[in-house]
C-alpha cells in the first residue's frame, strides 16, 4: 500500500472513532487482532497495515495473533472489545461470511462489527510437496483420483478459504481427499514443507517464497490469467481446469459503534 492509502485509512479510522470527537486520536497504542497464527497471509497483511498506520498516525500499532477455531476466537475478542478505535481486526470471507453459516457463534457477524476498509484481494496457488508424483495439474488430479480418500490437504480450519477452496476443487475435479485443519496457514505450510501433508490451495503471498526456493511445487494460479508476481505459474485455464477462480478478500473491522 502507498502512503496516500494509509493516510486515507487513518482518516477513516479517526472519523469512525467516538474518542476522536472528544480528544485527539490515537493517544495510546492500537491493537490489530489477527485471528490466525503468525506467518500466514492474514498476519502478513496486518503487519504491513500496522507499519503503515504507525507511520501515518505516529502511534504504536500492536499485532495480536489470537488463533484457533477457524478464526472465531480472535474475531470474538474484537466483538467484545470497547468500540473506541483502539481494537481492530483483519478478517476475510472465511471469518466474516462462511463461519456464520458453519458455526454457532457467540457474536453476530452483522450486528457486532463495523467494516472499516477493504485491504486486499489474494489469489491462491495450487501447490504440493515436491515428492507428490505429479508434474502438472492434470497429473495431480489423476493421482488424487487414483488414491481416493488418501490425499491430505492442509487448511486453516473448517470454513477457511483453504477448506472451501478444497471443497470447490473436489466438486470441480471429481476427486476425494482428506482435510487436515491447522490453527492458521503458517503451520499448515510447515507441515507441507516437512512432507506431512500432500498439497494446499494457498494464497500466493504465503506460497510463492517456498515455490521460488524450490521447496514446494506450484501447479496453477486460481485465476483467469497468470499472476504478475508468478509469471512462470500457469493460470487454471492454461493448466486444464478452466473457470476454477478463487479470490480471497481481506478487510479491516472494528467493534460495532466504533
Secondary structure, DSSP 4 states (H G I P E B T S, - for coil): --HHHHHHHHHHHHHH-GGGGTS-S-SS-EEEEESS-TTSHHHHHHHHHHHHHHHHHSS-EEEEE---GGGHHHHHHHHTS-SSSSEEEEEEHIIIIIHHHHS--SS-TTTTEEEEEEEEEE-EEEEEETTSS-SSHHHHHHHHHHTTTT-EEEESSTTSHHHHHHHHHHHHHT---EEEE-SSHHHHHHHHHHTSS-EEEEEHHHHHHHHHTTSEEEEEESSSS-BTTBTTSPBHHHHT-TT----EEEEEEEETT-
